[in-house]
Amino acid sequence: MNPIALVFLVLLLACGRAGAQQPARVAPAGPTLPAEAFAGQQVAVMPLTLVAADSTLQSDTLYAPYRDRRTALTWADSLIGEALTGRAPEVRWVLPPALRKLARRSPGIVGDPDQMGQAALRSAKLRDIPDPLRSSLRNLMAVAGGRVAMVPAALAFSRAADGRIRADLSLVAADTRSGKVIWRTLAAGQGAAPEPALEAALAAVLPVDLTGP
């Protein structure tokens, strides 16, 4: 197990023992997702709710297919889900479409996964999940199963210095029982268009290690 994954696992276990009343700890940041730390576990993948592009890119024809917010969010959710399931198959990912279905089947218990305010977790200063997001995630995971939620908190596109498109993706792992942020990263990638740029960012945070632990 790599050092980041070991720290992640120790912190997750410590959160479970100490409970939510203990002082907040700094969430470990790392460039890659320590997927082996939750191998075999069920992890919910929250829908992305914040996607933005800088003003110069907004008017570019390369970004035209993504100007509609709902289209951009659905497209990004699809790429993120494909990357997680393809590059970290050892984790039992529960993707946004399944979460929405669970919410519809549990009215009054589980809120709309697209309306929980999860974009707030993009702030690097957050170590504790704020309410009402915390209670919403806890209720969702009580129905979905598991304790960790992977939150794509924000996605931003900009023009890099070399003229290519840059994608910056904020990813956060949240322990819904202790209410702690247990891992976060800001993945970056570049490409000739938004799609390859996002794919590059996802490949950076989800490298495929063929050598094993």
Residue frames as a rotation matrix with the C-alpha (Angstrom) as fourth column:
MET 1
0.580 0.815 0.000 0.00
0.815 -0.580 0.000 0.00
0.000 0.000 -1.000 0.00
ASN 2
-0.154 -0.675 0.722 1.39
0.563 -0.660 -0.497 3.43
0.812 0.330 0.482 -0.88
PRO 3
-0.836 -0.302 -0.459 2.02
0.544 -0.337 -0.769 5.97
0.077 -0.892 0.445 1.91
ILE 4
-0.790 0.592 0.158 -0.92
-0.568 -0.804 0.173 8.22
0.229 0.047 0.972 0.98
ALA 5
0.019 0.820 -0.573 -3.31
-0.288 0.553 0.782 5.27
0.957 0.150 0.246 1.00
LEU 6
-0.324 -0.207 -0.923 -1.95
0.718 0.582 -0.382 4.18
0.616 -0.787 -0.040 4.40
VAL 7
-0.995 -0.030 -0.091 -2.50
0.080 -0.791 -0.606 7.65
-0.054 -0.611 0.790 5.88
PHE 8
-0.488 0.869 -0.084 -5.99
-0.684 -0.321 0.655 7.71
0.543 0.377 0.751 4.36
LEU 9
0.050 0.513 -0.857 -6.90
0.132 0.847 0.515 4.34
0.990 -0.139 -0.025 5.86
VAL 10
-0.624 -0.345 -0.701 -5.51
0.719 0.095 -0.688 5.19
0.304 -0.934 0.189 9.30
LEU 11
-0.958 0.279 0.069 -7.45
-0.287 -0.919 -0.268 8.47
-0.012 -0.277 0.961 9.34
LEU 12
-0.229 0.919 -0.322 -10.65
-0.547 0.152 0.823 6.73
0.805 0.365 0.468 8.25
LEU 13
-0.024 0.173 -0.985 -10.33
0.557 0.820 0.130 4.20
0.830 -0.545 -0.116 11.06
ALA 14
-0.850 -0.348 -0.396 -9.46
0.522 -0.443 -0.729 6.93
0.078 -0.826 0.558 13.55
CYS 15
-0.728 0.657 0.197 -12.56
-0.583 -0.744 0.326 8.89
0.361 0.123 0.925 12.55
GLY 16
0.048 0.792 -0.609 -14.67
-0.153 0.608 0.779 5.83
0.987 0.056 0.151 13.18
ARG 17
-0.193 -0.184 -0.964 -13.24
0.824 0.503 -0.261 5.36
0.533 -0.845 0.055 16.68
ALA 18
-0.904 -0.322 -0.283 -13.12
0.427 -0.730 -0.534 8.97
-0.035 -0.603 0.797 17.77
GLY 19
0.079 0.997 -0.019 -16.50
0.963 -0.081 -0.257 10.07
-0.258 0.002 -0.966 16.45
ALA 20
0.194 0.099 0.976 -17.56
0.697 -0.715 -0.065 13.53
0.691 0.692 -0.208 15.36
GLN 21
0.958 0.259 -0.123 -16.94
0.265 -0.636 0.725 15.22
0.109 -0.727 -0.678 18.72
GLN 22
0.238 -0.947 -0.218 -13.15
0.780 0.052 0.623 15.19
-0.579 -0.318 0.751 18.40
PRO 23
0.185 -0.243 -0.952 -11.26
-0.283 -0.941 0.185 18.24
-0.941 0.236 -0.243 17.03
ALA 24
0.971 0.224 -0.087 -11.05
-0.128 0.176 -0.976 18.42
-0.203 0.959 0.199 13.26
ARG 25
0.092 -0.961 0.261 -7.93
0.343 0.277 0.897 17.10
-0.935 0.007 0.355 11.59
VAL 26
-0.167 -0.236 -0.957 -6.30
-0.765 -0.581 0.277 18.35
-0.622 0.779 -0.084 8.43
ALA 27
0.818 0.477 0.322 -7.62
-0.147 0.714 -0.685 16.36
-0.556 0.513 0.654 5.48
PRO 28
-0.174 -0.948 0.266 -4.67
0.167 0.238 0.957 14.66
-0.971 0.211 0.117 3.74
ALA 29
0.674 0.305 -0.673 -4.16
-0.558 -0.386 -0.734 15.94
-0.484 0.871 -0.090 0.23
GLY 30
-0.233 -0.763 0.603 -2.55
0.075 0.604 0.793 13.84
-0.970 0.230 -0.083 -2.46
PRO 31
-0.521 -0.027 -0.853 -2.18
-0.753 -0.455 0.475 14.00
-0.401 0.890 0.217 -6.22
THR 32
-0.639 0.284 -0.715 -3.65
-0.373 0.699 0.610 10.53
0.673 0.656 -0.341 -6.75
LEU 33
0.337 0.859 0.387 -6.70
-0.867 0.122 0.484 8.77
0.368 -0.498 0.785 -5.36
PRO 34
-0.721 -0.609 0.329 -5.67
-0.692 0.654 -0.306 6.03
-0.029 -0.448 -0.893 -2.88
ALA 35
0.085 0.882 -0.464 -8.23
-0.843 0.312 0.439 3.61
0.531 0.354 0.770 -4.31
GLU 36
-0.316 -0.244 -0.917 -6.70
0.082 0.956 -0.283 0.60
0.945 -0.164 -0.282 -2.54
ALA 37
-0.966 -0.045 0.255 -7.75
-0.237 -0.244 -0.940 2.16
0.105 -0.969 0.225 0.76
PHE 38
-0.236 0.928 0.287 -11.38
-0.718 0.033 -0.695 1.40
-0.655 -0.370 0.659 -0.09
ALA 39
-0.702 -0.065 -0.709 -11.03
-0.573 0.644 0.508 -1.72
0.424 0.762 -0.489 -2.17
GLY 40
-0.740 0.481 -0.470 -14.17
0.496 0.863 0.101 -3.83
0.455 -0.158 -0.877 -1.83
GLN 41
-0.620 0.517 -0.590 -16.11
0.414 -0.423 -0.806 -1.00
-0.667 -0.744 0.048 -0.21
GLN 42
0.127 0.740 0.661 -19.21
0.979 -0.199 0.035 0.68
0.158 0.642 -0.750 -1.59
VAL 43
-0.614 -0.394 -0.684 -18.49
0.478 -0.875 0.075 4.34
-0.628 -0.281 0.725 -2.33
ALA 44
0.504 0.847 0.169 -21.11
0.725 -0.309 -0.615 6.79
-0.469 0.433 -0.770 -3.58
VAL 45
-0.709 -0.643 0.288 -20.08
0.693 -0.562 0.451 9.20
-0.128 0.519 0.845 -6.33
MET 46
-0.002 0.741 -0.672 -22.00
0.438 -0.603 -0.667 12.44
-0.899 -0.296 -0.323 -5.94
PRO 47
0.515 0.226 0.827 -23.20
0.854 -0.212 -0.475 14.35
0.068 0.951 -0.302 -9.01
LEU 48
-0.712 -0.701 -0.021 -21.12
0.698 -0.711 0.081 17.33
-0.071 0.043 0.997 -10.08
THR 49
0.394 0.904 -0.164 -23.05
0.881 -0.422 -0.214 20.58
-0.263 -0.061 -0.963 -9.53
LEU 50
0.663 -0.229 -0.713 -20.48
-0.149 -0.973 0.175 23.25
-0.734 -0.010 -0.679 -10.39
VAL 51
0.039 -0.663 0.748 -18.82
0.932 0.294 0.212 23.59
-0.361 0.689 0.629 -13.78
ALA 52
0.763 0.150 -0.629 -17.38
0.060 -0.985 -0.162 26.87
-0.643 0.086 -0.761 -15.03
ALA 53
0.207 -0.712 0.671 -15.18
0.978 0.126 -0.168 28.27
0.035 0.691 0.722 -17.77
ASP 54
-0.411 -0.398 -0.820 -13.25
0.468 -0.864 0.185 31.52
-0.782 -0.308 0.541 -17.92
SER 55
0.356 0.702 -0.617 -14.69
-0.103 -0.627 -0.772 34.33
-0.929 0.339 -0.151 -20.02
THR 56
-0.254 -0.517 -0.817 -12.27
-0.873 -0.240 0.424 33.89
-0.416 0.822 -0.390 -22.92
LEU 57
-0.982 -0.132 0.135 -13.19
-0.080 0.940 0.333 30.24
-0.170 0.316 -0.933 -23.25
GLN 58
-0.281 0.958 0.064 -16.94
0.204 0.125 -0.971 30.78
-0.938 -0.259 -0.231 -22.90
SER 59
0.446 0.471 -0.761 -17.05
-0.540 -0.536 -0.649 32.43
-0.713 0.701 0.015 -26.33
ASP 60
-0.591 -0.743 -0.313 -14.78
-0.734 0.335 0.591 29.86
-0.334 0.579 -0.743 -27.98
THR 61
0.220 0.697 -0.683 -16.42
-0.897 0.420 0.139 27.40
0.384 0.582 0.717 -30.36
LEU 62
-0.554 -0.496 -0.668 -14.48
-0.197 0.858 -0.474 24.59
0.808 -0.131 -0.574 -28.65
TYR 63
-0.985 0.174 -0.004 -16.57
0.029 0.144 -0.989 25.17
-0.171 -0.974 -0.147 -25.54
ALA 64
-0.577 0.802 -0.153 -19.89
-0.761 -0.460 0.456 25.66
0.295 0.380 0.877 -27.37
PRO 65
-0.189 0.569 -0.800 -21.21
-0.033 0.811 0.584 22.12
0.981 0.137 -0.135 -26.66
TYR 66
-0.352 -0.062 -0.934 -20.84
0.835 0.429 -0.343 22.73
0.422 -0.901 -0.100 -22.91
ARG 67
-0.845 0.047 0.533 -22.38
-0.151 -0.977 -0.154 26.18
0.513 -0.210 0.832 -22.51
ASP 68
0.277 0.959 0.061 -25.64
-0.489 0.086 0.868 24.62
0.827 -0.270 0.493 -21.39
ARG 69
-0.244 -0.451 0.858 -25.12
-0.962 0.003 -0.272 23.86
0.121 -0.892 -0.435 -17.70
ARG 70
0.493 0.506 0.707 -27.17
-0.627 0.771 -0.114 20.67
-0.603 -0.387 0.698 -17.54
THR 71
0.934 -0.198 -0.297 -25.46
-0.145 0.551 -0.822 19.30
0.327 0.811 0.486 -20.65
ALA 72
0.067 -0.985 0.158 -22.03
-0.593 -0.167 -0.788 20.07
0.803 -0.041 -0.595 -19.19
LEU 73
-0.124 -0.075 0.989 -22.85
-0.970 0.217 -0.105 18.47
-0.207 -0.973 -0.100 -15.83
THR 74
0.793 0.494 0.356 -24.26
-0.404 0.864 -0.300 15.29
-0.456 0.095 0.885 -17.39
TRP 75
0.757 -0.580 -0.302 -21.26
-0.172 0.270 -0.948 14.99
0.631 0.769 0.104 -19.71
ALA 76
-0.159 -0.869 0.469 -18.75
-0.773 -0.186 -0.607 15.50
0.614 -0.459 -0.642 -16.88
ASP 77
0.195 0.313 0.929 -20.55
-0.865 0.502 0.012 13.02
-0.463 -0.806 0.369 -14.59
SER 78
0.974 0.215 -0.065 -20.35
-0.215 0.814 -0.540 10.43
-0.063 0.540 0.839 -17.35
LEU 79
0.403 -0.899 -0.171 -16.60
-0.248 0.073 -0.966 10.89
0.881 0.432 -0.193 -17.88
ILE 80
-0.239 -0.464 0.853 -15.90
-0.937 -0.121 -0.329 10.87
0.256 -0.877 -0.406 -14.14
GLY 81
0.505 0.530 0.681 -17.95
-0.693 0.719 -0.046 7.70
-0.514 -0.449 0.731 -13.67
GLU 82
0.938 -0.193 -0.287 -16.20
-0.096 0.653 -0.751 5.96
0.332 0.733 0.594 -16.56
ALA 83
0.063 -0.986 0.154 -12.79
-0.507 -0.164 -0.846 6.89
0.859 -0.025 -0.511 -15.17
LEU 84
-0.140 -0.082 0.987 -13.57
-0.985 0.114 -0.131 5.67
-0.101 -0.990 -0.097 -11.65
THR 85
0.688 0.492 0.534 -15.09
-0.464 0.864 -0.197 2.36
-0.558 -0.112 0.822 -12.71
GLY 86
0.915 -0.342 -0.213 -12.48
-0.042 0.443 -0.895 1.75
0.401 0.828 0.391 -15.40
ARG 87
0.070 -0.980 0.188 -9.37
-0.312 -0.200 -0.929 2.81
0.948 0.007 -0.320 -13.49
ALA 88
-0.751 -0.275 0.600 -10.36
-0.648 0.135 -0.749 1.71
0.125 -0.952 -0.280 -9.97
PRO 89
-0.046 0.807 -0.589 -12.60
-0.497 0.493 0.714 -1.35
0.866 0.325 0.379 -10.46
GLU 90
-0.632 -0.252 -0.732 -11.63
0.420 0.683 -0.597 -2.68
0.651 -0.685 -0.326 -7.02
VAL 91
-0.916 0.385 -0.115 -14.03
-0.128 -0.552 -0.824 -0.13
-0.380 -0.740 0.555 -5.52
ARG 92
-0.420 0.857 0.299 -17.80
0.906 0.413 0.089 -0.65
-0.047 0.308 -0.950 -5.69
TRP 93
-0.988 -0.013 -0.153 -18.73
0.001 -0.997 0.077 2.77
-0.154 0.075 0.985 -7.06
VAL 94
-0.074 0.994 0.080 -22.37
0.893 0.102 -0.438 3.88
-0.444 0.039 -0.895 -6.86
LEU 95
-0.827 -0.386 0.409 -22.72
0.556 -0.671 0.491 6.45
0.085 0.633 0.769 -9.63
PRO 96
-0.888 0.427 -0.169 -25.07
-0.345 -0.864 -0.367 9.48
-0.303 -0.268 0.915 -9.80
PRO 97
-0.396 0.813 -0.426 -27.86
-0.620 0.104 0.777 7.79
0.677 0.572 0.463 -11.82
ALA 98
-0.258 0.266 -0.929 -28.14
0.491 0.864 0.111 5.06
0.832 -0.427 -0.353 -9.17
LEU 99
-0.875 -0.086 -0.477 -28.11
0.469 -0.399 -0.788 7.64
-0.123 -0.913 0.390 -6.36
ARG 100
-0.762 0.641 -0.094 -30.95
-0.644 -0.734 0.214 9.57
0.069 0.223 0.972 -8.01
LYS 101
-0.198 0.692 -0.694 -32.95
-0.227 0.657 0.719 6.36
0.954 0.299 0.027 -8.30
LEU 102
-0.505 -0.052 -0.862 -32.40
0.737 0.493 -0.462 5.60
0.449 -0.868 -0.210 -4.61
ALA 103
-0.972 0.122 -0.203 -33.52
0.009 -0.837 -0.547 9.11
-0.237 -0.533 0.812 -3.70
ARG 104
-0.510 0.829 -0.229 -36.72
-0.716 -0.262 0.647 8.77
0.476 0.494 0.727 -5.74
ARG 105
-0.087 0.450 -0.889 -37.47
0.164 0.886 0.433 5.49
0.983 -0.108 -0.151 -3.96
SER 106
-0.265 -0.086 -0.960 -36.95
0.948 0.160 -0.276 7.06
0.177 -0.983 0.039 -0.53
PRO 107
-0.129 0.255 0.958 -38.93
0.190 -0.942 0.276 10.33
0.973 0.217 0.073 -0.53
GLY 108
0.762 0.425 0.489 -38.81
-0.314 -0.417 0.853 12.16
0.567 -0.803 -0.184 2.76
ILE 109
0.846 -0.533 -0.015 -35.69
0.323 0.490 0.810 10.27
-0.424 -0.690 0.587 3.81
VAL 110
-0.228 -0.941 0.251 -33.15
0.773 -0.019 0.634 11.02
-0.591 0.339 0.732 1.10
GLY 111
0.352 0.304 -0.885 -32.91
-0.134 -0.920 -0.369 14.41
-0.926 0.249 -0.283 -0.58
ASP 112
0.998 0.004 0.065 -32.13
0.065 0.045 -0.997 15.14
-0.007 0.999 0.044 -4.21
PRO 113
0.376 -0.927 -0.017 -28.42
0.772 0.303 0.559 14.29
-0.513 -0.223 0.829 -4.76
ASP 114
-0.134 -0.398 0.907 -28.19
0.864 -0.495 -0.090 17.20
0.485 0.772 0.410 -7.20
GLN 115
0.309 0.391 0.867 -29.40
-0.001 -0.911 0.412 19.70
0.951 -0.128 -0.281 -4.60
MET 116
0.683 -0.046 -0.729 -27.38
0.688 0.375 0.621 18.94
0.245 -0.926 0.288 -1.46
GLY 117
0.938 -0.324 0.122 -24.86
-0.341 -0.926 0.160 21.77
0.062 -0.192 -0.980 -1.78
GLN 118
0.742 -0.655 0.143 -21.84
0.538 0.709 0.457 19.51
-0.401 -0.262 0.878 -2.26
ALA 119
0.494 -0.574 0.653 -19.98
0.506 -0.421 -0.753 22.17
0.707 0.703 0.083 -4.25
ALA 120
0.849 -0.152 0.505 -19.15
-0.454 -0.700 0.552 23.80
0.270 -0.698 -0.663 -0.90
LEU 121
0.804 -0.545 0.239 -16.56
0.223 0.649 0.727 21.07
-0.552 -0.531 0.643 -0.36
ARG 122
0.636 -0.597 0.489 -14.34
0.567 -0.069 -0.821 22.65
0.524 0.800 0.294 -3.02
SER 123
0.694 -0.378 0.613 -12.95
-0.560 -0.819 0.129 24.95
0.453 -0.433 -0.779 -0.32
ALA 124
0.044 -0.793 -0.607 -9.53
0.094 0.609 -0.788 23.64
0.995 -0.022 0.101 0.69
LYS 125
-0.643 -0.297 0.706 -10.09
-0.579 -0.414 -0.702 25.02
0.500 -0.861 0.094 4.21
LEU 126
0.381 0.889 0.255 -13.04
-0.875 0.258 0.409 22.74
0.298 -0.379 0.876 4.94
ARG 127
-0.787 -0.606 -0.119 -12.13
-0.510 0.747 -0.427 19.85
0.348 -0.275 -0.896 7.23
ASP 128
-0.713 0.659 0.239 -15.62
0.182 0.504 -0.844 19.18
-0.677 -0.559 -0.480 8.58
ILE 129
-0.696 0.567 0.441 -18.64
0.567 0.057 0.822 18.64
0.441 0.822 -0.361 6.36
PRO 130
-0.929 0.351 0.117 -21.04
-0.360 -0.787 -0.501 21.51
-0.084 -0.508 0.858 7.07
ASP 131
-0.442 0.881 0.169 -24.72
0.709 0.459 -0.536 21.01
-0.550 -0.117 -0.827 7.81
PRO 132
0.389 0.722 0.572 -27.17
-0.692 0.639 -0.335 20.47
-0.607 -0.266 0.749 6.22
LEU 133
0.242 -0.350 -0.905 -24.85
-0.842 0.388 -0.375 18.77
0.482 0.853 -0.201 3.70
ARG 134
-0.759 -0.615 0.211 -23.52
-0.630 0.615 -0.473 16.45
0.161 -0.493 -0.855 6.38
SER 135
-0.386 0.690 0.612 -26.94
-0.372 0.491 -0.788 15.13
-0.844 -0.532 0.067 7.40
SER 136
0.547 0.590 -0.594 -28.01
-0.764 0.062 -0.642 14.87
-0.342 0.805 0.485 3.75
LEU 137
-0.103 -0.683 -0.723 -24.98
-0.809 0.481 -0.339 12.75
0.579 0.550 -0.602 2.87
ARG 138
-0.838 -0.198 0.509 -25.44
-0.507 0.628 -0.590 10.61
-0.203 -0.753 -0.626 5.97
ASN 139
0.072 0.952 0.298 -29.07
-0.493 0.294 -0.819 9.89
-0.867 -0.088 0.490 5.07
LEU 140
0.513 0.064 -0.856 -28.10
-0.853 0.146 -0.501 9.11
0.093 0.987 0.130 1.49
MET 141
-0.446 -0.796 -0.409 -25.39
-0.704 0.594 -0.389 6.67
0.553 0.114 -0.825 2.53
ALA 142
-0.562 0.333 0.757 -27.72
-0.570 0.507 -0.646 5.01
-0.599 -0.795 -0.095 5.04
VAL 143
0.574 0.818 0.051 -29.85
-0.453 0.369 -0.812 3.98
-0.683 0.442 0.582 2.07
ALA 144
0.605 -0.387 -0.695 -27.07
-0.719 0.108 -0.686 3.45
0.341 0.916 -0.213 -0.48
GLY 145
0.925 -0.355 -0.134 -24.81
0.378 0.825 0.420 1.51
-0.039 -0.439 0.898 1.90
GLY 146
0.039 -0.981 0.189 -21.24
0.830 -0.074 -0.553 2.32
0.557 0.179 0.811 2.91
ARG 147
0.472 0.083 -0.878 -19.83
0.744 -0.572 0.346 5.38
-0.473 -0.816 -0.332 4.64
VAL 148
-0.466 -0.750 -0.469 -17.59
0.302 -0.633 0.713 7.23
-0.832 0.191 0.522 2.15
ALA 149
0.747 0.632 0.208 -18.85
0.465 -0.272 -0.843 9.59
-0.476 0.726 -0.497 -0.54
MET 150
-0.480 -0.846 0.233 -16.61
0.761 -0.269 0.590 10.73
-0.436 0.460 0.773 -3.38
VAL 151
0.550 0.718 -0.428 -17.54
0.491 -0.692 -0.529 14.29
-0.676 0.081 -0.733 -4.26
PRO 152
-0.384 -0.537 0.751 -16.51
0.902 -0.392 0.180 15.96
0.198 0.747 0.635 -7.53
ALA 153
-0.053 0.399 -0.916 -16.91
0.744 -0.596 -0.303 19.39
-0.666 -0.697 -0.265 -5.94
ALA 154
0.582 0.215 -0.784 -16.08
-0.244 -0.874 -0.421 21.64
-0.776 0.436 -0.456 -8.88
LEU 155
0.082 -0.532 0.843 -14.79
0.881 0.433 0.188 21.59
-0.465 0.727 0.504 -12.45
ALA 156
0.560 0.034 -0.828 -13.20
-0.132 -0.983 -0.129 24.60
-0.818 0.182 -0.546 -14.14
PHE 157
0.392 -0.419 0.819 -11.92
0.904 0.342 -0.257 25.11
-0.172 0.841 0.512 -17.67
SER 158
0.607 -0.277 -0.745 -9.44
-0.157 -0.961 0.229 27.74
-0.779 -0.022 -0.626 -18.79
ARG 159
0.928 -0.373 -0.026 -7.00
-0.001 0.068 -0.998 28.48
0.374 0.925 0.062 -21.58
ALA 160
0.587 -0.790 -0.180 -3.44
0.617 0.291 0.732 27.35
-0.525 -0.540 0.658 -20.83
ALA 161
0.233 -0.591 -0.772 -0.40
-0.287 -0.800 0.526 29.43
-0.929 0.099 -0.356 -21.78
ASP 162
-0.788 -0.585 0.192 0.29
-0.033 0.352 0.936 27.19
-0.615 0.731 -0.296 -24.78
GLY 163
-0.612 0.616 -0.495 -3.25
-0.784 -0.390 0.483 27.69
0.105 0.684 0.722 -26.11
ARG 164
-0.663 0.382 -0.644 -4.58
0.177 0.915 0.362 24.31
0.728 0.126 -0.674 -25.07
ILE 165
0.334 0.850 0.407 -7.60
-0.444 -0.239 0.864 23.80
0.831 -0.469 0.298 -22.81
ARG 166
-0.826 -0.564 -0.024 -6.91
-0.201 0.333 -0.921 23.22
0.527 -0.756 -0.388 -19.11
ALA 167
0.356 0.914 -0.192 -9.30
-0.114 0.246 0.962 21.34
0.927 -0.321 0.192 -16.81
ASP 168
-0.789 -0.503 0.351 -9.10
-0.398 -0.015 -0.917 21.61
0.467 -0.864 -0.189 -13.01
LEU 169
0.192 0.862 -0.469 -11.19
-0.102 0.493 0.864 19.10
0.976 -0.118 0.182 -11.06
SER 170
-0.481 -0.241 0.843 -11.69
-0.835 -0.167 -0.524 19.32
0.267 -0.956 -0.121 -7.29
LEU 171
0.123 0.462 -0.879 -12.26
-0.071 0.887 0.456 15.86
0.990 0.006 0.142 -5.80
VAL 172
-0.398 -0.157 0.904 -13.10
-0.870 -0.247 -0.426 15.25
0.290 -0.956 -0.038 -2.15
ALA 173
-0.342 0.295 -0.892 -13.62
0.254 0.943 0.214 12.05
0.904 -0.154 -0.398 -0.14
ALA 174
-0.297 0.359 0.885 -16.05
-0.808 -0.589 -0.032 12.52
0.509 -0.724 0.465 2.75
ASP 175
-0.877 0.086 -0.474 -16.63
0.317 0.843 -0.434 10.20
0.362 -0.531 -0.766 5.70
THR 176
-0.273 0.870 0.410 -20.37
-0.234 -0.473 0.849 10.58
0.933 0.136 0.333 6.16
ARG 177
0.437 0.411 -0.800 -20.42
0.631 0.494 0.598 8.99
0.641 -0.766 -0.044 9.62
SER 178
-0.125 -0.573 -0.810 -17.76
0.958 -0.281 0.051 11.14
-0.257 -0.770 0.584 11.27
GLY 179
0.860 0.500 -0.100 -18.56
0.446 -0.832 -0.330 14.21
-0.248 0.239 -0.939 9.16
LYS 180
0.210 -0.887 -0.412 -14.90
-0.072 -0.434 0.898 14.64
-0.975 -0.159 -0.155 8.16
VAL 181
0.843 -0.212 -0.495 -13.21
-0.518 -0.070 -0.852 15.41
0.146 0.975 -0.169 4.87
ILE 182
0.684 -0.555 0.473 -10.65
-0.007 0.644 0.765 12.61
-0.730 -0.526 0.437 4.72
TRP 183
-0.346 -0.810 0.473 -8.94
0.670 0.139 0.729 13.29
-0.657 0.569 0.495 1.38
ARG 184
0.766 0.556 -0.322 -8.92
0.122 -0.618 -0.777 15.91
-0.631 0.556 -0.541 -1.32
THR 185
-0.381 -0.876 0.296 -7.06
0.640 -0.019 0.768 16.83
-0.667 0.482 0.568 -4.47
LEU 186
0.495 0.417 -0.762 -7.14
-0.357 -0.702 -0.616 19.31
-0.792 0.577 -0.199 -7.32
ALA 187
-0.024 -0.458 0.888 -6.48
0.609 0.698 0.376 17.34
-0.793 0.550 0.263 -10.49
ALA 188
0.280 0.038 -0.959 -5.33
-0.527 -0.829 -0.186 19.20
-0.803 0.557 -0.212 -13.60
GLY 189
-0.120 -0.317 0.941 -5.08
0.637 0.703 0.318 18.15
-0.762 0.637 0.118 -17.22
GLN 190
-0.186 0.005 -0.982 -4.67
-0.550 -0.829 0.100 19.73
-0.814 0.559 0.157 -20.64
GLY 191
-0.273 0.127 0.954 -5.93
0.658 0.747 0.089 18.86
-0.701 0.652 -0.287 -24.08
ALA 192
-0.940 -0.101 0.325 -6.94
0.329 -0.514 0.792 20.23
0.087 0.852 0.517 -27.44
ALA 193
-0.241 0.930 0.278 -10.58
-0.235 -0.334 0.913 20.42
0.942 0.155 0.299 -26.27
PRO 194
0.008 0.288 0.957 -12.51
-0.974 -0.213 0.073 20.18
0.225 -0.934 0.279 -22.98
GLU 195
0.899 0.433 -0.065 -13.05
-0.408 0.882 0.234 16.41
0.159 -0.184 0.970 -23.20
PRO 196
0.445 -0.786 -0.429 -9.39
0.434 0.608 -0.665 15.37
0.784 0.109 0.612 -23.57
ALA 197
-0.339 -0.544 0.768 -8.46
-0.419 -0.644 -0.641 17.96
0.843 -0.539 -0.010 -20.94
LEU 198
0.325 0.536 0.779 -10.85
-0.943 0.119 0.312 16.42
0.075 -0.836 0.544 -18.40
GLU 199
0.939 -0.017 -0.343 -9.74
-0.023 0.994 -0.110 12.92
0.343 0.111 0.933 -19.37
ALA 200
0.026 -1.000 -0.008 -6.13
0.165 0.012 -0.986 13.96
0.986 0.024 0.166 -18.73
ALA 201
-0.252 -0.046 0.967 -7.05
-0.830 -0.503 -0.240 15.33
0.497 -0.863 0.088 -15.29
LEU 202
0.717 0.601 0.355 -8.83
-0.697 0.636 0.332 12.08
-0.026 -0.485 0.874 -14.42
ALA 203
0.719 -0.533 -0.446 -5.88
0.223 0.785 -0.579 10.01
0.658 0.317 0.683 -15.66
ALA 204
-0.233 -0.847 0.477 -3.58
-0.268 -0.416 -0.869 12.07
0.935 -0.330 -0.130 -13.43
VAL 205
-0.191 0.227 0.955 -5.63
-0.976 -0.150 -0.159 11.43
0.107 -0.962 0.250 -10.29
LEU 206
0.648 0.459 0.608 -6.38
-0.508 0.855 -0.104 7.79
-0.567 -0.241 0.787 -11.22
PRO 207
-0.127 -0.758 -0.639 -3.13
-0.986 0.165 0.000 6.35
0.105 0.631 -0.769 -12.59
VAL 208
0.903 0.380 -0.202 -3.19
-0.377 0.925 0.055 2.66
0.208 0.026 0.978 -13.43
ASP 209
-0.001 -0.914 0.406 -0.42
-0.977 0.088 0.194 0.90
-0.213 -0.397 -0.893 -11.49
LEU 210
0.630 0.232 -0.741 0.43
-0.551 0.806 -0.216 -2.37
0.547 0.544 0.636 -13.21
THR 211
-0.394 -0.891 -0.225 3.11
-0.383 0.382 -0.841 -3.30
0.835 -0.246 -0.492 -10.67
GLY 212
0.367 0.613 -0.700 0.67
0.458 0.536 0.710 -3.89
0.810 -0.581 -0.084 -7.80
PRO 213
0.932 0.062 0.356 1.12
-0.257 -0.578 0.774 -2.88
0.254 -0.814 -0.523 -4.15
